[in-house]
Every structure is written in C-alpha cells, then in structure tokens.
Amino acid sequence: MKKLFAIAFMITLLGTSCKKDLLDRYEDSKVADKHTAATSTSELKVDQKFDWKTTQEVNLNLTGYANSQVMIITPSGEILEKSMLKTNELYKTTISVPTTQKNIFLLYMGQKISIDLTSENISYQFN
C-alpha cells in the first residue's frame, strides 16, 4: 500500500511540475510576441517588390463567327460578364478577377472554352 501511495504521489508531482513548465513557456512566448508583433501595416517589414494587390485586371479581345451571346464565367460558375458578339467584329472588355484565379471560361454558341490567365491581354477568336 505504501508503494502505491508513493507512486501516486510521484505521478501527481510530475504532472503538476510539467503543467507549470508549459505555463511558463506560454507566458514567455506571449511576452516575446508583444515585442515583435506589428500593430499597423506601416510597421510591417515587407520586400519593396511585394505586390499587395488581391485582384488583377485582364483585357479580353474576342471575335465571334456569328451574332450570339458570350458569357465569361469562373470555374465555379460565377458569371463575370455577358455580352453580344457581332459576326467578325472585335469585342473588347476588361474583367477583374482575384489574383488566385488561374483561368476563366468563355461560353459561346454551345462551346465552353477554357482560357488560362497567363497575361494581362488575351485575344481569342471563336471558330
């Protein structure tokens, strides 16, 4: 019985001393964070070349082979723009998309064309 009591006492001691050590480490990290955390964007140390923009402008030049509607949509189906293309006439538009957006789709005369957003200026002629 004495051994059981001694073992229980040792486990209790070890358990409480570990908690104190973790608490001390947590408190120390909070103090360290206060000294390094920026409170405004002007205090951030950011490379001069860093681009803060979250959207990009893409200029589209589209030409259709018949008078018909074109829709510009995201991969998730969000409609960015609808317009009427005239036969063999250039249609110019600018869309704004998130910088994380890597492609869009053009819906025209039953076609669904995937366009990679690799440039600010994109031209497409429907066939």
Residue frames as qw, qx, qy, qz and C-alpha x, y, z in Angstrom:
[[0.000, 0.885, 0.466, 0.000, 0.00, 0.00, 0.00],
 [0.317, -0.769, 0.111, 0.543, 2.86, 2.35, 0.82],
 [0.398, -0.093, 0.601, 0.687, 4.34, 1.69, -2.65],
 [0.179, 0.636, 0.668, 0.343, 1.03, 2.50, -4.34],
 [0.171, -0.927, -0.249, 0.223, 0.71, 5.71, -2.35],
 [0.406, -0.570, 0.328, 0.634, 4.31, 6.69, -3.18],
 [0.358, 0.189, 0.674, 0.618, 3.77, 6.03, -6.90],
 [0.059, 0.813, 0.555, 0.167, 0.54, 8.08, -6.93],
 [0.293, -0.863, -0.047, 0.408, 2.31, 10.91, -5.11],
 [0.429, -0.316, 0.489, 0.690, 5.20, 10.86, -7.64],
 [0.274, 0.461, 0.681, 0.499, 2.82, 10.93, -10.61],
 [0.080, -0.915, -0.393, 0.054, 0.95, 13.87, -9.10],
 [0.379, -0.718, 0.173, 0.557, 4.22, 15.75, -8.55],
 [0.402, -0.051, 0.614, 0.677, 5.40, 15.09, -12.10],
 [0.185, 0.657, 0.662, 0.311, 2.06, 16.10, -13.59],
 [0.131, -0.944, -0.247, 0.174, 1.90, 19.43, -11.77],
 [0.400, -0.597, 0.315, 0.621, 5.52, 20.32, -12.49],
 [0.390, 0.204, 0.660, 0.609, 5.02, 19.69, -16.24],
 [0.085, 0.833, 0.524, 0.153, 1.99, 21.99, -16.29],
 [0.277, -0.871, -0.008, 0.406, 3.95, 24.77, -14.64],
 [0.444, -0.289, 0.520, 0.671, 6.74, 24.40, -17.18],
 [0.274, 0.484, 0.676, 0.484, 4.25, 24.61, -20.06],
 [0.086, -0.921, -0.374, 0.069, 2.57, 27.63, -18.50],
 [0.380, -0.699, 0.197, 0.573, 5.94, 29.38, -18.09],
 [0.401, -0.003, 0.623, 0.672, 6.81, 28.70, -21.74],
 [0.147, 0.712, 0.623, 0.289, 3.43, 30.03, -22.87],
 [0.208, -0.924, -0.177, 0.269, 3.82, 33.22, -20.82],
 [0.431, -0.481, 0.388, 0.657, 7.36, 33.72, -22.19],
 [0.347, 0.279, 0.669, 0.595, 6.11, 33.38, -25.77],
 [0.026, 0.875, 0.479, 0.060, 3.37, 35.97, -25.15],
 [0.304, -0.824, 0.082, 0.470, 5.99, 38.46, -23.95],
 [0.425, -0.203, 0.579, 0.666, 8.19, 37.75, -26.97],
 [0.272, 0.567, 0.679, 0.378, 5.21, 38.22, -29.33],
 [0.071, -0.927, -0.292, 0.224, 4.45, 41.64, -27.87],
 [0.312, -0.675, 0.312, 0.592, 7.90, 42.84, -28.87],
 [0.270, -0.125, 0.725, 0.621, 7.74, 41.55, -32.46],
 [0.270, 0.602, 0.748, 0.075, 4.10, 41.98, -33.45],
 [0.090, 0.141, 0.239, 0.956, 3.26, 44.87, -35.76],
 [0.157, 0.507, 0.634, -0.563, 0.25, 46.95, -34.82],
 [0.473, 0.737, 0.097, -0.472, -0.24, 48.53, -38.27],
 [0.855, 0.431, 0.202, 0.207, 0.73, 47.80, -41.87],
 [0.255, 0.908, -0.258, 0.209, 3.25, 50.64, -41.84],
 [0.464, -0.674, 0.564, -0.112, 5.26, 48.70, -39.23],
 [0.952, 0.110, 0.284, 0.030, 5.50, 45.57, -41.38],
 [0.184, -0.622, 0.610, 0.456, 8.86, 44.77, -42.91],
 [0.787, 0.432, 0.435, -0.074, 7.98, 43.78, -46.48],
 [0.531, -0.037, 0.500, 0.683, 10.12, 43.46, -49.60],
 [0.159, 0.494, -0.076, -0.852, 9.72, 46.52, -51.85],
 [0.230, 0.134, -0.748, -0.608, 8.79, 44.24, -54.76],
 [0.123, 0.294, 0.913, -0.254, 5.85, 42.70, -52.88],
 [0.232, -0.242, -0.463, -0.821, 2.56, 43.23, -54.73],
 [0.217, 0.095, 0.671, -0.703, -0.28, 43.97, -52.32],
 [0.547, 0.112, -0.271, -0.784, -3.00, 43.62, -54.96],
 [0.476, 0.029, 0.840, -0.258, -5.56, 40.88, -54.47],
 [0.672, 0.590, 0.411, -0.177, -7.17, 41.34, -57.90],
 [0.345, -0.234, 0.544, 0.728, -5.87, 41.53, -61.43],
 [0.508, 0.627, 0.069, -0.587, -7.27, 43.26, -64.49],
 [0.494, 0.004, 0.770, 0.403, -7.43, 41.18, -67.67],
 [0.380, 0.517, -0.176, -0.747, -8.10, 42.74, -71.09],
 [0.576, 0.182, 0.792, 0.093, -10.03, 40.38, -73.36],
 [0.328, 0.437, -0.378, -0.747, -10.34, 40.75, -77.13],
 [0.522, 0.171, 0.831, -0.087, -12.96, 38.38, -78.52],
 [0.356, 0.310, -0.449, -0.759, -14.15, 37.78, -82.07],
 [0.619, 0.166, 0.711, -0.290, -17.17, 35.63, -82.92],
 [0.121, -0.016, 0.788, 0.604, -18.21, 33.96, -86.17],
 [0.178, -0.551, -0.698, -0.421, -21.93, 34.70, -85.67],
 [0.286, -0.495, 0.131, -0.810, -24.18, 37.13, -83.85],
 [0.745, -0.355, -0.564, -0.030, -24.56, 35.47, -80.47],
 [0.479, -0.824, 0.154, -0.261, -24.18, 35.96, -76.75],
 [0.620, 0.282, -0.606, 0.412, -20.87, 35.28, -75.00],
 [0.637, -0.748, -0.015, -0.189, -20.60, 34.68, -71.27],
 [0.388, 0.506, -0.626, 0.450, -17.37, 34.92, -69.30],
 [0.789, -0.539, -0.088, -0.281, -17.51, 32.73, -66.19],
 [0.196, -0.633, 0.716, -0.219, -15.25, 31.46, -63.42],
 [0.338, 0.128, -0.931, -0.059, -14.57, 27.73, -62.94],
 [0.090, 0.209, 0.815, -0.533, -17.13, 27.80, -60.09],
 [0.119, 0.577, 0.763, 0.267, -19.79, 29.15, -62.48],
 [0.077, -0.727, -0.267, 0.628, -19.87, 32.80, -61.36],
 [0.491, 0.704, 0.366, 0.358, -20.82, 34.99, -64.32],
 [0.416, -0.381, 0.005, 0.826, -18.28, 37.78, -64.77],
 [0.200, 0.443, -0.174, -0.856, -19.80, 39.28, -67.91],
 [0.539, 0.458, 0.703, 0.080, -22.42, 38.71, -70.61],
 [0.115, 0.593, -0.208, -0.769, -22.31, 40.43, -73.95],
 [0.771, 0.540, 0.311, -0.131, -23.43, 40.16, -77.55],
 [0.390, -0.357, 0.572, 0.628, -20.76, 39.38, -80.15],
 [0.606, 0.670, 0.026, -0.428, -21.38, 40.52, -83.72],
 [0.919, 0.277, 0.203, 0.194, -20.17, 38.50, -86.65],
 [0.733, 0.284, 0.019, 0.617, -16.40, 39.02, -87.19],
 [0.025, -0.858, 0.072, -0.508, -16.34, 42.21, -85.07],
 [0.465, 0.157, -0.623, 0.609, -13.78, 42.65, -82.31],
 [0.538, -0.755, -0.243, -0.286, -15.26, 42.91, -78.83],
 [0.396, 0.345, -0.541, 0.657, -13.02, 44.38, -76.12],
 [0.616, -0.704, -0.171, -0.310, -13.64, 44.16, -72.40],
 [0.208, 0.455, -0.684, 0.532, -11.74, 44.26, -69.13],
 [0.774, -0.470, -0.376, -0.197, -12.56, 41.92, -66.27],
 [0.129, -0.638, 0.588, -0.480, -11.32, 42.00, -62.70],
 [0.899, -0.156, -0.398, -0.096, -10.54, 38.64, -61.10],
 [0.666, -0.704, 0.245, 0.034, -8.76, 37.52, -57.92],
 [0.167, 0.731, -0.653, -0.102, -5.01, 37.06, -58.35],
 [0.469, -0.213, 0.849, -0.116, -5.53, 33.45, -57.29],
 [0.770, 0.477, 0.288, -0.311, -7.80, 32.88, -60.32],
 [0.402, -0.366, 0.687, 0.483, -5.80, 30.89, -62.88],
 [0.076, 0.134, 0.770, 0.619, -8.41, 30.51, -65.63],
 [0.468, 0.318, 0.267, -0.780, -11.85, 31.51, -66.89],
 [0.402, 0.272, 0.842, 0.236, -14.33, 30.00, -69.32],
 [0.275, 0.263, -0.236, -0.894, -15.93, 31.53, -72.39],
 [0.436, 0.356, 0.818, -0.119, -19.40, 30.22, -73.30],
 [0.293, 0.503, -0.253, -0.772, -20.36, 30.90, -76.93],
 [0.687, 0.305, -0.404, -0.522, -22.64, 29.04, -79.35],
 [0.974, -0.136, -0.088, -0.161, -22.58, 25.83, -77.29],
 [0.691, 0.357, -0.439, 0.450, -18.79, 25.95, -76.81],
 [0.590, -0.806, 0.034, 0.027, -17.07, 26.10, -73.45],
 [0.650, 0.552, -0.275, 0.444, -13.52, 27.39, -73.94],
 [0.682, -0.639, -0.113, 0.337, -11.02, 27.39, -71.06],
 [0.373, 0.807, -0.148, 0.434, -8.70, 30.40, -71.06],
 [0.720, -0.307, -0.293, 0.549, -5.58, 30.43, -68.87],
 [0.073, -0.993, -0.060, -0.066, -4.94, 33.82, -67.27],
 [0.806, -0.142, 0.068, 0.571, -1.24, 34.00, -68.10],
 [0.332, 0.181, 0.171, 0.910, -1.22, 37.56, -69.42],
 [0.114, 0.446, 0.346, -0.817, -2.92, 40.93, -68.93],
 [0.480, 0.456, -0.232, -0.713, -4.00, 40.90, -72.59],
 [0.431, 0.039, 0.899, 0.069, -5.76, 37.88, -74.03],
 [0.484, 0.336, -0.303, -0.749, -7.24, 37.50, -77.51],
 [0.414, 0.077, 0.907, -0.019, -9.49, 34.69, -78.65],
 [0.454, 0.238, -0.381, -0.770, -11.25, 34.07, -81.96],
 [0.690, 0.079, 0.634, -0.340, -14.11, 31.57, -81.92],
 [0.123, 0.239, -0.796, -0.542, -14.24, 29.02, -84.76]]
